[in-house]
Amino acid sequence: MLPRKDGLTVCRELRHAGVLTPIIMLTAKAHEAEKVIGLELGADDYVTKPFSPLELRARVKAILRRGAVEPGDVYRFGDVEVDFARAEVRRAGAAVDMTPLEFKLLATFVRRRGRVLTRERLLDEVWRPDSSPTDRVINNHIMNLRRKIEPDAGNPRYLISVRGMGYRFEG
């Protein structure tokens, strides 16, 4: 209910642009379907009006405690270092050649670490709205990313397949 765009559109555009800042949707729209859509589009939390200022403050603190990765941060796991400000990945100190899409995919996994990401969610956050890659294309990008970040791509430790659901990053 913003003047020119609705909050869902703003959230979608921010996530497609690679903005990693946590998003809390504060809205009068209280139907379950609206909440689910907001969270699926990349919101970190969804608070409906009327709300308690104390509860909102607690939710903001909880999101900040999760340590969302911001541009400029360096995130490390295993022997991999992801520098978001420079859009660079290093493994054991050596630069890793990544396509922009692979970097955006890795950033999405790091930002949502510990959570299962469906193919649909990855499509929403990583691919352009006008593209429609097949499951096979997504699988190929995941496989390529594993080759670049995993000690053994055949037995992934960080980028885990969750059968019938999607993928989870444990870094």
Helices and strands as residue ranges (DSSP letters): H 7-16, E 24-27, H 32-40, E 45-48, H 53-65, E 74-77, E 80-83, E 88-91, E 94-96, H 100-111, E 116-117, H 119-126, H 135-149, E 159-162, E 166-169
